[in-house]
Amino acid sequence: MTEKKPQLQREALQTRTRARNKKPAFLRQESWRDTKFSESWRRPRGLDNKVRQKVKGWPASPSTGYKGPKFARGLHPSGYREFIVSNIDAVTTVDPTTQAIRIAHTVGKRKRALIIAEAEKLQIKVLNPIVESVVAEVKNTQTTDAEQKEKEKAEKKSKKTKDKDKKGKEKDKKSKSKEKKK
């Protein structure tokens, strides 16, 4: 399936990466001084804390001014807008040129396979597909009701014939044991 990325989305991704590169690395205060502190950001809450007060010469703290461009927010790295889908009907409402679907985590294997099949028909990108073998396995298990009934009938017949064979063998054994006793 060929991926369609409109020029606008490509530009949005580029501007987002440029803005991300300009953004400082927000380090936890005093993490550079003491090894017991990790570098991952923690909000400074102290009364005289220089980072909280935004004193010149101290590291910057995260604020809304560091947000990415508005038109690039919510874009997947592939350039599509994510659309969460939990049933087959929702797949038809997706625009394949600008949106890609993410299948909800609550969806089971069988319905997931159906959603992926529908997305392939409509040429919609799936962001979290499953392994092909599982899809094939699910498709194989989806037999029609008539086929299932035929299988059940065949199984019942085979059980009956097995039971008859066992009874016949038991009778033969009993008759042989009686003959030996005589």
C-alpha positions, 0 to 999 in steps of 0.5 A: 500500500502506498503511503499518501502524505500531503505536503501540508503535513510534511511541512508540519512535521518539519516545523515540529522537529525544528521547534523540538531542536530549539527546545532546551533539555529540561533537567531536574534541578541539582541533578548535575551536582548530586548523583542520587538525583536522576536527570528526569524533570521534577517540578521545583517547589521550594520557597527560595528555588531559583529554577521556580523563580526563573532566575537568570543563569539557572536552567529553564523550566517547561512552560507553554511557550515551548509548545510545538506548532499548533497545526503539528500537534496530534500528528503521528510521526508518519504524518497522519492524524490518529483516529482510534477505532473500536468497531468496523463501522468507524473505519468507514468514517476515516479519511485515508489521505490525512488520517490513520487508524489506531485499533483500541486496546480493548478490541479482540483478535477476531474483530481486530482482524476484521478491522484490518481487512476493512482498512486494507480494502479502503487503503487506510494505514493501521498504526498498530497492526498485528502479525499476519499469522494471527490474522490468517488464523482468525480468518480460518476460524471464521467458518460459516454456520453451515460448515460448523454444523456439518463438522459437528455432525461428522464428529457425532457420526465418528463417535458413534462408529467408534462406540460401536467398534468398541462394543463389538471388540468387547463382545468378541473378548467376552466370547473368547474368554468364555470359550477358553473357560470351557 
